[in-house]
Amino acid sequence: MLPSAWRKSSRSPEGTNEDCVEVAQLPSGIALRDSKAPEIGYLTLTPHAFATLINQAKHGELPH
């Protein structure tokens, strides 16, 4: 099932072409995609995996 309602990250500047992530709710989890290249698809995460990702990003714990 394709997501029907995408929303940009609250950290994305409005009205700019800056890199940003869009998210959408799915029955099975959370979908993420690059707003500059939506045609390449999206990544689906479980709610737990999404929460872990957000927590790691907030604390600077993502690998480079």
Chimera marker file (.cmm) of the C-alpha trace (Angstrom):
<marker_set name="trace">
<marker id="1" x="0.000" y="0.000" z="0.000" r="1" g="1" b="0" radius="0.5"/>
<marker id="2" x="1.385" y="3.412" z="-1.000" r="1" g="1" b="0" radius="0.5"/>
<marker id="3" x="1.317" y="6.244" z="1.512" r="1" g="1" b="0" radius="0.5"/>
<marker id="4" x="-1.351" y="8.816" z="0.718" r="1" g="1" b="0" radius="0.5"/>
<marker id="5" x="-0.275" y="11.770" z="2.863" r="1" g="1" b="0" radius="0.5"/>
<marker id="6" x="3.370" y="12.805" z="3.017" r="1" g="1" b="0" radius="0.5"/>
<marker id="7" x="4.569" y="15.549" z="5.320" r="1" g="1" b="0" radius="0.5"/>
<marker id="8" x="7.939" y="17.259" z="5.533" r="1" g="1" b="0" radius="0.5"/>
<marker id="9" x="10.118" y="17.181" z="8.571" r="1" g="1" b="0" radius="0.5"/>
<marker id="10" x="9.459" y="20.052" z="10.964" r="1" g="1" b="0" radius="0.5"/>
<marker id="11" x="13.169" y="20.893" z="10.588" r="1" g="1" b="0" radius="0.5"/>
<marker id="12" x="12.834" y="21.491" z="6.832" r="1" g="1" b="0" radius="0.5"/>
<marker id="13" x="12.749" y="25.155" z="5.831" r="1" g="1" b="0" radius="0.5"/>
<marker id="14" x="9.491" y="26.071" z="4.079" r="1" g="1" b="0" radius="0.5"/>
<marker id="15" x="9.733" y="27.328" z="0.503" r="1" g="1" b="0" radius="0.5"/>
<marker id="16" x="13.320" y="26.225" z="-0.073" r="1" g="1" b="0" radius="0.5"/>
<marker id="17" x="14.960" y="23.475" z="-2.069" r="1" g="1" b="0" radius="0.5"/>
<marker id="18" x="16.986" y="22.299" z="0.910" r="1" g="1" b="0" radius="0.5"/>
<marker id="19" x="17.444" y="18.589" z="1.505" r="1" g="1" b="0" radius="0.5"/>
<marker id="20" x="14.619" y="17.239" z="3.578" r="1" g="1" b="0" radius="0.5"/>
<marker id="21" x="12.885" y="14.064" z="4.553" r="1" g="1" b="0" radius="0.5"/>
<marker id="22" x="9.186" y="13.380" z="4.205" r="1" g="1" b="0" radius="0.5"/>
<marker id="23" x="7.284" y="10.929" z="6.373" r="1" g="1" b="0" radius="0.5"/>
<marker id="24" x="3.950" y="9.157" z="6.006" r="1" g="1" b="0" radius="0.5"/>
<marker id="25" x="1.950" y="6.830" z="8.208" r="1" g="1" b="0" radius="0.5"/>
<marker id="26" x="1.351" y="3.315" z="6.880" r="1" g="1" b="0" radius="0.5"/>
<marker id="27" x="-0.804" y="0.605" z="8.451" r="1" g="1" b="0" radius="0.5"/>
<marker id="28" x="2.402" y="-1.365" z="9.067" r="1" g="1" b="0" radius="0.5"/>
<marker id="29" x="4.722" y="1.456" z="10.120" r="1" g="1" b="0" radius="0.5"/>
<marker id="30" x="6.328" y="4.718" z="9.036" r="1" g="1" b="0" radius="0.5"/>
<marker id="31" x="7.492" y="5.515" z="5.486" r="1" g="1" b="0" radius="0.5"/>
<marker id="32" x="10.458" y="7.829" z="4.820" r="1" g="1" b="0" radius="0.5"/>
<marker id="33" x="11.524" y="9.340" z="1.502" r="1" g="1" b="0" radius="0.5"/>
<marker id="34" x="13.782" y="12.022" z="0.075" r="1" g="1" b="0" radius="0.5"/>
<marker id="35" x="11.581" y="14.955" z="-0.946" r="1" g="1" b="0" radius="0.5"/>
<marker id="36" x="13.954" y="15.846" z="-3.798" r="1" g="1" b="0" radius="0.5"/>
<marker id="37" x="13.684" y="12.355" z="-5.320" r="1" g="1" b="0" radius="0.5"/>
<marker id="38" x="10.307" y="10.827" z="-4.399" r="1" g="1" b="0" radius="0.5"/>
<marker id="39" x="10.334" y="8.715" z="-7.561" r="1" g="1" b="0" radius="0.5"/>
<marker id="40" x="13.096" y="6.459" z="-6.184" r="1" g="1" b="0" radius="0.5"/>
<marker id="41" x="10.792" y="5.062" z="-3.522" r="1" g="1" b="0" radius="0.5"/>
<marker id="42" x="10.662" y="5.022" z="0.230" r="1" g="1" b="0" radius="0.5"/>
<marker id="43" x="11.932" y="3.164" z="3.259" r="1" g="1" b="0" radius="0.5"/>
<marker id="44" x="9.442" y="1.566" z="5.638" r="1" g="1" b="0" radius="0.5"/>
<marker id="45" x="10.275" y="1.278" z="9.334" r="1" g="1" b="0" radius="0.5"/>
<marker id="46" x="8.365" y="-0.242" z="12.196" r="1" g="1" b="0" radius="0.5"/>
<marker id="47" x="7.187" y="2.299" z="14.771" r="1" g="1" b="0" radius="0.5"/>
<marker id="48" x="9.882" y="1.039" z="17.168" r="1" g="1" b="0" radius="0.5"/>
<marker id="49" x="12.656" y="1.326" z="14.553" r="1" g="1" b="0" radius="0.5"/>
<marker id="50" x="11.470" y="4.836" z="13.612" r="1" g="1" b="0" radius="0.5"/>
<marker id="51" x="11.492" y="5.930" z="17.273" r="1" g="1" b="0" radius="0.5"/>
<marker id="52" x="15.004" y="4.507" z="17.673" r="1" g="1" b="0" radius="0.5"/>
<marker id="53" x="16.203" y="6.347" z="14.552" r="1" g="1" b="0" radius="0.5"/>
<marker id="54" x="14.762" y="9.656" z="15.776" r="1" g="1" b="0" radius="0.5"/>
<marker id="55" x="16.264" y="9.173" z="19.234" r="1" g="1" b="0" radius="0.5"/>
<marker id="56" x="19.699" y="8.403" z="17.767" r="1" g="1" b="0" radius="0.5"/>
<marker id="57" x="19.518" y="11.450" z="15.472" r="1" g="1" b="0" radius="0.5"/>
<marker id="58" x="18.583" y="13.735" z="18.367" r="1" g="1" b="0" radius="0.5"/>
<marker id="59" x="21.586" y="12.513" z="20.352" r="1" g="1" b="0" radius="0.5"/>
<marker id="60" x="24.096" y="12.593" z="17.465" r="1" g="1" b="0" radius="0.5"/>
<marker id="61" x="24.464" y="8.812" z="17.489" r="1" g="1" b="0" radius="0.5"/>
<marker id="62" x="23.959" y="8.097" z="13.774" r="1" g="1" b="0" radius="0.5"/>
<marker id="63" x="26.914" y="6.572" z="11.929" r="1" g="1" b="0" radius="0.5"/>
<marker id="64" x="28.638" y="8.802" z="9.387" r="1" g="1" b="0" radius="0.5"/>
<link id1="1" id2="2" r="1" g="1" b="0" radius="0.2"/>
<link id1="2" id2="3" r="1" g="1" b="0" radius="0.2"/>
<link id1="3" id2="4" r="1" g="1" b="0" radius="0.2"/>
<link id1="4" id2="5" r="1" g="1" b="0" radius="0.2"/>
<link id1="5" id2="6" r="1" g="1" b="0" radius="0.2"/>
<link id1="6" id2="7" r="1" g="1" b="0" radius="0.2"/>
<link id1="7" id2="8" r="1" g="1" b="0" radius="0.2"/>
<link id1="8" id2="9" r="1" g="1" b="0" radius="0.2"/>
<link id1="9" id2="10" r="1" g="1" b="0" radius="0.2"/>
<link id1="10" id2="11" r="1" g="1" b="0" radius="0.2"/>
<link id1="11" id2="12" r="1" g="1" b="0" radius="0.2"/>
<link id1="12" id2="13" r="1" g="1" b="0" radius="0.2"/>
<link id1="13" id2="14" r="1" g="1" b="0" radius="0.2"/>
<link id1="14" id2="15" r="1" g="1" b="0" radius="0.2"/>
<link id1="15" id2="16" r="1" g="1" b="0" radius="0.2"/>
<link id1="16" id2="17" r="1" g="1" b="0" radius="0.2"/>
<link id1="17" id2="18" r="1" g="1" b="0" radius="0.2"/>
<link id1="18" id2="19" r="1" g="1" b="0" radius="0.2"/>
<link id1="19" id2="20" r="1" g="1" b="0" radius="0.2"/>
<link id1="20" id2="21" r="1" g="1" b="0" radius="0.2"/>
<link id1="21" id2="22" r="1" g="1" b="0" radius="0.2"/>
<link id1="22" id2="23" r="1" g="1" b="0" radius="0.2"/>
<link id1="23" id2="24" r="1" g="1" b="0" radius="0.2"/>
<link id1="24" id2="25" r="1" g="1" b="0" radius="0.2"/>
<link id1="25" id2="26" r="1" g="1" b="0" radius="0.2"/>
<link id1="26" id2="27" r="1" g="1" b="0" radius="0.2"/>
<link id1="27" id2="28" r="1" g="1" b="0" radius="0.2"/>
<link id1="28" id2="29" r="1" g="1" b="0" radius="0.2"/>
<link id1="29" id2="30" r="1" g="1" b="0" radius="0.2"/>
<link id1="30" id2="31" r="1" g="1" b="0" radius="0.2"/>
<link id1="31" id2="32" r="1" g="1" b="0" radius="0.2"/>
<link id1="32" id2="33" r="1" g="1" b="0" radius="0.2"/>
<link id1="33" id2="34" r="1" g="1" b="0" radius="0.2"/>
<link id1="34" id2="35" r="1" g="1" b="0" radius="0.2"/>
<link id1="35" id2="36" r="1" g="1" b="0" radius="0.2"/>
<link id1="36" id2="37" r="1" g="1" b="0" radius="0.2"/>
<link id1="37" id2="38" r="1" g="1" b="0" radius="0.2"/>
<link id1="38" id2="39" r="1" g="1" b="0" radius="0.2"/>
<link id1="39" id2="40" r="1" g="1" b="0" radius="0.2"/>
<link id1="40" id2="41" r="1" g="1" b="0" radius="0.2"/>
<link id1="41" id2="42" r="1" g="1" b="0" radius="0.2"/>
<link id1="42" id2="43" r="1" g="1" b="0" radius="0.2"/>
<link id1="43" id2="44" r="1" g="1" b="0" radius="0.2"/>
<link id1="44" id2="45" r="1" g="1" b="0" radius="0.2"/>
<link id1="45" id2="46" r="1" g="1" b="0" radius="0.2"/>
<link id1="46" id2="47" r="1" g="1" b="0" radius="0.2"/>
<link id1="47" id2="48" r="1" g="1" b="0" radius="0.2"/>
<link id1="48" id2="49" r="1" g="1" b="0" radius="0.2"/>
<link id1="49" id2="50" r="1" g="1" b="0" radius="0.2"/>
<link id1="50" id2="51" r="1" g="1" b="0" radius="0.2"/>
<link id1="51" id2="52" r="1" g="1" b="0" radius="0.2"/>
<link id1="52" id2="53" r="1" g="1" b="0" radius="0.2"/>
<link id1="53" id2="54" r="1" g="1" b="0" radius="0.2"/>
<link id1="54" id2="55" r="1" g="1" b="0" radius="0.2"/>
<link id1="55" id2="56" r="1" g="1" b="0" radius="0.2"/>
<link id1="56" id2="57" r="1" g="1" b="0" radius="0.2"/>
<link id1="57" id2="58" r="1" g="1" b="0" radius="0.2"/>
<link id1="58" id2="59" r="1" g="1" b="0" radius="0.2"/>
<link id1="59" id2="60" r="1" g="1" b="0" radius="0.2"/>
<link id1="60" id2="61" r="1" g="1" b="0" radius="0.2"/>
<link id1="61" id2="62" r="1" g="1" b="0" radius="0.2"/>
<link id1="62" id2="63" r="1" g="1" b="0" radius="0.2"/>
<link id1="63" id2="64" r="1" g="1" b="0" radius="0.2"/>
</marker_set>
